[in-house]
Amino acid sequence: MTSVADTLLDSDFADAVVRGLSQPRKVIPARYLYDRRGSELFEEITELPEYYPTRTETGLLNAHAPEIGRIAGTGKVVVEFGSGSSTKTPVFVEALRAAAYVPIDISASFLRDAAARLARMLPELDILPVAADFTKPIALPSAVKGRPMIGFFPGSTIGNLTHAAAVDLLRAFRATLGGEPWLAIGIDLRKNPRLIEAAYDDSAGVTAAFNLNLLARINRELDGNIPLDAFEHRAPWNDDLGRIEMHLAATRDVRFHAGGETFSLREGETIHTENSHKYTIEEARLLARAAGWRPVRYWTDARALFSFHLWRG
Ligand code: AVI
């Protein structure tokens, strides 16, 4: 069934595609990678041998969530931003002995499924889902307003934003949580670029399928006729900007229509579809301060692949 949110999203998608493909450097915002198929492919990515972030962060949470509870205090309302499938949630809400859990996600259907799954696992937990765009300040359910809050933002999703947008988002989190909140956030670390490139261009081709699904989505939803065999996935490390990028590169000159417009790309020209910024520990702490948060503690794994931080508002 199509909800109001889905309908709004569709017209946003059309605008973003037409605008993004009309520019000299073609770009489509990364959030459009996540239709149902894209979300399924992303779940597959998280289990790939090369994709170290999910496994490493899960290890950090298993090892340190009780300590986070001891430092921040238990019995708070846990607000998860962009909760998705909520896979890392149980260990966190249990260690924090959460008074309630508020998952926020743009996809109402994903939210419903994840909340139902979590309710079966943790029947005692009060779950109050909110379908909203978490990049803007959000009014939380009145049942939890004014209660002590801890935001939960795992997965290094913060890395998908430019530095300026990341600061804005972290400020919006403070506004949403209100009072003197805490934030528990996962941030992927800068490391040997070869390791990062492998994580974003895996040997099984799942990340390539995830990226190319965006073109298939345009064909499906925006009446497009993009020849998918004229594009390939690329994931170059950009050392100056400290980020891995995803692009869809034309393997030959190509012309197609989508969203009622006609577009053409020369061989080698790309559509930029995602950035995933990597931070040093000091950069992550600076990011916190720039957004009005005070870094309290952080944890990393033995190989320094990934970091998990606790901040105070
Ligand atoms: C969702 N986000 C944190 C992922 C990342 O690692 O930047 C998205 C992703 N793109 C390709 N692989 C994973």
Boltz pocket constraint, residues with backbone or C-beta under 6 A from the ligand:
constraints:
  - pocket:
      binder: B
      contacts: [[A, 45], [A, 53], [A, 155], [A, 156], [A, 157], [A, 158], [A, 159], [A, 160], [A, 199], [A, 200], [A, 207], [A, 274], [A, 275], [A, 276]]
      max_distance: 6.0
